[in-house]
Amino acid sequence: MAYAFAERWERGGHRVLYHRGLHAPPAGDVAIAHVDLTVVPEAYRALQARYPRVVNGAVADISKRRYSDCVLARGTPWNGPVIVKTDANYSGQVENSLRRLATEAGRATDIPVGPVMTRYPIYQSAADVPGKIWDMPGINVEKLVPEQDERGFYLRVWTFFGSRERTSRYLSHEVVIKSSSYIEREVVVVPDEMRELRARLGFDYGKFDYVRHDGRFYLLDANRTPAAPAQFVSSPDVVASLDQLAAGIDGFLSTSE
């Protein structure tokens, strides 16, 4: 999504530079800490001191255990179904791919070894979860807290950049909702609980997936490098959304002067 924003910033007259690696980064008014890993390596965090303002500079770790109220410890009382996920973002797949590429190239890497999942197993109770899963590092057993009614299941998605935002509630027939499985979208109000959590976690830019279950809100996923799904980017609604989200950079530029 950040690449879609950059195209708009350049059309607006801003100079946008892309920098990869740990060698000296170029000067700029604002830097975006855009490392697609669950935990940003310390060496990359050290580069942030070169800039007057860093978007997402305070968000170094988005491990689910840092923010989720759904993660269960073995023996924690919970009467409902559970779902098994990685503690790492995006099922651990990004870390695994980058670590593999580094290894194949004969290069050192500080990305820790962790589990990778292609699906999220669901069990009817915590007692049904095999013991080896509870003991597996990097794997979480979480409460399954669906938002649902007679029509199906819902996922609320809040995408934001500075003061600009897009808010949605998606309807699906599947309990685990992906961008390819929703059948309807509506605009919803972001609850104060999510805004307070965003402030506490230090997010300037990102996407929160959350639900309302039994009268309270649960954050399911916090992502600092959200994607713009390819099948949606030609939609007039999504184009308009990207336009207004990209304008969120203005608040960071004004405070850097």
C-alpha positions as CSV (number, residue, x, y, z in Angstrom):
1,M,0.0,0.0,0.0
2,A,2.9,2.4,0.7
3,Y,4.0,2.1,-2.9
4,A,0.6,3.2,-4.0
5,F,0.9,6.2,-1.7
6,A,4.4,7.1,-3.0
7,E,3.0,7.3,-6.5
8,R,0.5,9.9,-5.3
9,W,3.1,11.8,-3.3
10,E,5.4,12.1,-6.3
11,R,2.5,13.4,-8.4
12,G,1.9,15.9,-5.7
13,G,5.4,17.3,-6.1
14,H,7.2,15.4,-3.2
15,R,10.5,13.7,-3.7
16,V,10.3,10.0,-2.6
17,L,13.4,7.9,-2.1
18,Y,13.6,4.2,-1.5
19,H,16.3,2.8,0.7
20,R,17.2,-0.8,1.4
21,G,19.9,-2.1,3.6
22,L,22.0,-0.7,6.5
23,H,24.4,1.6,4.6
24,A,23.9,5.3,5.0
25,P,20.3,6.3,4.1
26,P,19.6,9.5,2.2
27,A,18.5,12.7,4.0
28,G,14.8,13.5,4.2
29,D,12.2,15.4,6.1
30,V,10.2,12.2,7.0
31,A,11.2,8.6,7.0
32,I,8.8,5.6,6.9
33,A,10.0,2.6,8.9
34,H,8.7,0.1,6.4
35,V,10.3,-3.3,7.3
36,D,8.0,-6.2,6.6
37,L,9.0,-8.3,9.6
38,T,7.2,-9.0,12.8
39,V,10.2,-7.6,14.8
40,V,12.3,-4.8,13.2
41,P,16.0,-5.7,13.7
42,E,17.9,-3.3,16.1
43,A,20.3,-2.3,13.3
44,Y,17.4,-0.9,11.3
45,R,15.9,0.9,14.3
46,A,19.3,2.6,14.8
47,L,18.9,4.3,11.4
48,Q,15.8,6.2,12.6
49,A,17.9,8.7,14.6
50,R,19.0,10.3,11.3
51,Y,15.5,11.8,10.7
52,P,13.4,14.5,12.4
53,R,10.3,12.4,12.1
54,V,9.8,8.6,11.5
55,V,6.4,7.2,10.6
56,N,5.9,4.0,12.7
57,G,9.2,4.6,14.4
58,A,7.7,3.5,17.7
59,V,6.3,0.2,16.3
60,A,9.2,-2.2,16.5
61,D,7.4,-5.4,17.5
62,I,3.9,-6.6,16.3
63,S,4.0,-10.0,17.8
64,K,0.5,-11.0,18.7
65,R,1.4,-11.6,22.3
66,R,2.2,-7.9,22.7
67,Y,-1.3,-6.7,22.0
68,S,-3.8,-9.6,21.8
69,D,-6.3,-10.3,24.6
70,C,-7.2,-13.6,22.9
71,V,-3.9,-15.5,23.5
72,L,-4.5,-18.3,26.1
73,A,-2.0,-19.9,28.4
74,R,-2.4,-23.7,29.0
75,G,-5.0,-24.1,31.8
76,T,-6.6,-20.7,31.4
77,P,-10.4,-21.0,31.8
78,W,-12.1,-20.6,28.5
79,N,-15.3,-22.4,27.5
80,G,-15.5,-21.6,23.8
81,P,-13.7,-22.7,20.7
82,V,-10.1,-21.8,20.0
83,I,-7.9,-21.1,17.0
84,V,-4.2,-21.7,16.5
85,K,-2.0,-19.0,14.9
86,T,1.6,-18.0,14.7
87,D,2.8,-15.2,17.0
88,A,4.5,-13.8,14.0
89,N,2.7,-11.6,11.5
90,Y,1.3,-13.2,8.2
91,S,1.6,-16.8,9.5
92,G,5.4,-16.4,9.8
93,Q,5.7,-16.7,6.0
94,V,7.7,-13.5,5.4
95,E,10.3,-14.3,8.0
96,N,10.7,-17.8,6.6
97,S,11.1,-16.6,3.0
98,L,13.7,-13.9,3.8
99,R,15.6,-16.3,6.1
100,R,15.6,-18.9,3.3
101,L,16.8,-16.4,0.7
102,A,19.7,-15.3,2.9
103,T,20.7,-18.8,3.7
104,E,20.7,-19.8,0.0
105,A,22.8,-16.8,-0.8
106,G,25.3,-17.8,1.9
107,R,24.6,-14.6,3.9
108,A,24.2,-14.1,7.6
109,T,20.7,-13.3,8.9
110,D,19.4,-12.2,12.3
111,I,15.8,-13.3,11.5
112,P,15.0,-16.0,14.1
113,V,13.8,-19.4,13.1
114,G,10.0,-19.7,13.7
115,P,7.0,-21.8,12.6
116,V,5.1,-21.2,9.4
117,M,1.4,-21.9,8.9
118,T,-0.7,-22.2,5.8
119,R,-4.1,-22.4,7.7
120,Y,-5.4,-21.7,11.1
121,P,-6.7,-24.9,12.8
122,I,-9.9,-24.5,14.9
123,Y,-10.7,-26.7,17.9
124,Q,-14.0,-26.8,19.8
125,S,-12.3,-26.3,23.1
126,A,-8.8,-25.7,24.6
127,A,-8.9,-29.2,25.9
128,D,-8.9,-30.6,22.3
129,V,-5.7,-28.8,21.4
130,P,-2.8,-31.4,21.3
131,G,-0.2,-30.9,23.9
132,K,2.6,-30.4,21.4
133,I,0.9,-27.3,20.1
134,W,0.9,-25.7,23.5
135,D,4.6,-26.4,23.8
136,M,5.6,-25.1,20.4
137,P,7.6,-21.8,20.4
138,G,6.1,-19.1,18.2
139,I,2.6,-20.7,18.2
140,N,-0.4,-19.2,20.0
141,V,-3.6,-20.8,21.1
142,E,-6.2,-18.1,21.0
143,K,-9.9,-17.6,21.9
144,L,-12.1,-17.8,18.8
145,V,-14.3,-14.7,19.2
146,P,-16.3,-14.4,16.0
147,E,-18.6,-11.5,15.4
148,Q,-21.7,-13.1,13.8
149,D,-25.4,-13.0,13.3
150,E,-27.9,-14.9,11.2
151,R,-26.3,-13.5,8.0
152,G,-22.8,-14.7,8.7
153,F,-19.5,-13.6,10.1
154,Y,-18.0,-10.1,10.3
155,L,-14.5,-8.6,10.3
156,R,-13.9,-5.0,11.0
157,V,-10.9,-3.4,9.3
158,W,-9.4,0.0,10.2
159,T,-6.7,1.3,7.8
160,F,-5.1,4.6,8.8
161,F,-2.3,7.0,7.9
162,G,-1.9,9.8,10.4
163,S,-5.3,11.5,10.6
164,R,-6.7,9.8,7.5
165,E,-8.6,6.5,7.7
166,R,-10.8,4.0,6.0
167,T,-13.1,1.9,8.1
168,S,-15.0,-1.2,7.0
169,R,-17.0,-4.1,8.3
170,Y,-16.9,-7.1,6.0
171,L,-19.5,-9.9,5.8
172,S,-18.5,-13.5,4.9
173,H,-19.9,-17.0,5.2
174,E,-16.5,-18.1,6.6
175,V,-15.4,-17.6,10.2
176,V,-11.8,-16.8,9.1
177,I,-12.4,-13.9,6.7
178,K,-9.9,-13.1,3.9
179,S,-10.0,-10.4,1.2
180,S,-11.2,-13.0,-1.3
181,S,-14.1,-14.4,0.8
182,Y,-16.2,-11.4,1.8
183,I,-19.5,-10.8,0.1
184,E,-20.5,-7.3,1.4
185,R,-18.8,-4.2,2.9
186,E,-20.2,-1.4,5.0
187,V,-18.7,1.6,6.7
188,V,-18.6,1.5,10.5
189,V,-17.4,3.8,13.3
190,V,-14.1,3.0,14.9
191,P,-14.6,2.4,18.6
192,D,-12.6,4.4,21.2
193,E,-11.1,1.2,22.4
194,M,-9.3,0.7,19.1
195,R,-8.1,4.3,18.9
196,E,-6.7,4.1,22.5
197,L,-4.9,0.8,21.5
198,R,-3.5,2.4,18.4
199,A,-2.1,5.3,20.6
200,R,-0.7,2.9,23.1
201,L,1.0,0.7,20.5
202,G,2.5,3.8,18.7
203,F,1.0,3.2,15.3
204,D,1.2,6.1,12.8
205,Y,0.3,4.0,9.8
206,G,-1.2,0.5,9.5
207,K,-4.2,-1.7,9.6
208,F,-6.1,-3.2,12.5
209,D,-8.4,-6.2,12.1
210,Y,-10.9,-6.5,14.9
211,V,-14.3,-7.8,15.9
212,R,-17.1,-7.1,18.4
213,H,-17.9,-10.2,20.4
214,D,-20.2,-10.4,23.5
215,G,-20.2,-6.7,23.8
216,R,-16.5,-6.0,23.7
217,F,-13.9,-5.4,21.0
218,Y,-11.0,-7.7,20.3
219,L,-8.0,-6.7,18.1
220,L,-7.1,-9.8,16.0
221,D,-4.3,-8.4,13.9
222,A,-2.1,-5.3,13.9
223,N,-0.1,-4.8,10.7
224,R,2.3,-1.9,10.0
225,T,2.9,-2.8,6.3
226,P,-0.6,-3.4,5.0
227,A,-1.1,-4.5,1.4
228,A,-3.5,-3.1,-1.3
229,P,-4.9,-6.4,-2.8
230,A,-4.3,-6.4,-6.5
231,Q,-7.8,-7.4,-7.3
232,F,-9.1,-4.2,-5.7
233,V,-6.8,-1.5,-6.8
234,S,-8.7,-0.7,-9.9
235,S,-12.0,-0.2,-8.0
236,P,-13.0,3.5,-7.9
237,D,-13.9,3.1,-4.2
238,V,-10.4,1.8,-3.4
239,V,-8.7,4.4,-5.6
240,A,-10.5,7.1,-3.7
241,S,-9.6,5.5,-0.4
242,L,-5.9,5.4,-1.4
243,D,-6.0,9.0,-2.4
244,Q,-7.4,10.2,0.9
245,L,-5.1,7.9,3.0
246,A,-2.0,9.1,1.1
247,A,-2.9,12.6,2.2
248,G,-2.1,11.5,5.7
249,I,1.6,12.3,5.0
250,D,0.8,16.0,5.2
251,G,0.6,16.0,9.0
252,F,4.0,14.5,9.3
253,L,5.6,16.9,6.9
254,S,4.2,19.9,8.7
255,T,5.5,18.7,12.1
256,S,9.0,18.1,10.7
257,E,9.5,21.7,9.7
